[in-house]
Amino acid sequence: MKVVTKSENKQPVVHREKTKYRVECLVAHHTESIKLILWEDAIEKIHSSKSYHFQNLTIRIFDDNKYLNTNVLTVIDEIDDIHDINLSSPSMEDNLVTAKCVGIDIKKAPHVLFVTAP
């Protein structure tokens, strides 16, 4: 899976009087994309725009939306970059911005170098 987006903000979650941290990201491959919640140690192992092989993720459902979760058994291995991700899936369309470039303003200033003889 390729990590398309990764939130920079760690969200604290208190459970049984312990604070754990989570980060949301969007992962994709050639057929589909899905939200992935990274917990604790997995947060620092994952970087946006890189591709990974995940083992032992859990599937969760909230408000009829499926997403993936890392857990203590999750194994993450970085792999060669995946180029053929599906950009037309509904979850990807929510995260893509399409725009036209209407102009570029380039300012150039002349530089003169003076050399004096001793």
N, C-alpha and C positions, 0 to 999 in steps of 0.2 A: 504494500500500500504506500502511496505517496502522501506525505503530509502537505496539504494545500494551505491551510491556515493553522496557526497556533496562537492562542491568547497569551499575552505577556503578563497578565495579572493572575496571580495565584489566589484562588478563592478559599478562605478558611471554612471548614465544616467541622462542627463540634458533634461528636458522637460518643456517648458513654463517658462524658467528661474529658475526652481527649480531642485535641484539635489536629485535624489532618488537612492537607491542602490538595486542591484539584485544579486542573487546567483543562479547558475545552479546546479541541482541535477538530479539523475536518480532514478526513483521509479519503483517498479515491484510488481507483484503478480503472481498467479499460471498460468495465460494465456499469459501475455505480459509485456513489460516494456515501459516507455515513459519518455521523458525529462520533468522536472518540473522546472519552474522559480519561485523562492521565492522572493517576494518583501518586503522591509522594515521590519515591525514587524514579519512577518513570518520567517525571516531568523534565528532569535534566538530561535524560537520554535521548529525547526526541527534539528535532530541529525542523523548522518549516522549510519546505522545498526539498527535503531529503526523502528517500524511500527506505522502507523497513519491512521485515518479515516479522509478524507478530504471532506468538503462540500462547494459548490459554487465556484468551480474552473472554469476558462474560458479556452476554447480550441482555440488555435491559429494555423495558418498554415503559414509557411515561406519556400519557395523553395520546395513545395510539401511535407514538413515534418510537421507532427502534433506535438504539444507540449502543455503542460498545464501551466497556469499562476495563481498565487494567486492574490487576489484583496482585497479591503476593506471589502467585505462580506464573505470572506473565513473563515470557521470555521475548526480548526485543533484539533483533539483529539488523544492522544496517546492510542494505543490498545495493546493487547497481541502480542507477536512476531509472524510474519508470517514466517514459515519455508519452505513452498513448493513454492518458486518462480521459474519462468521459466528461466533457465540459457541459453537456446538455442535460444532465440529471437535475431534478428540481432542487436538491440541496446545494448543488454547485451554482445554479442560476441565482440563488439568494446571496451568494458570496462574490459574484463577478460584477465588475463595473466596466461598462463599455462606453467609450466617449470618442469624440473626434478632436483632433488637435487643430485648432483654428489659427494658430500662429505661434511663432517663437520670437522673443525679443532678445537679440544678442547685442551686447554692448562691447565695443572694442576701444581700448585706449592705447595710443601709441606710446612706446617706451623707447627712451633714448639713453644709451649707455655712453657715459663720458669716461675717457681714459686720459689721464694726464701723465706726461713724461716726467721722470725724476730730475 
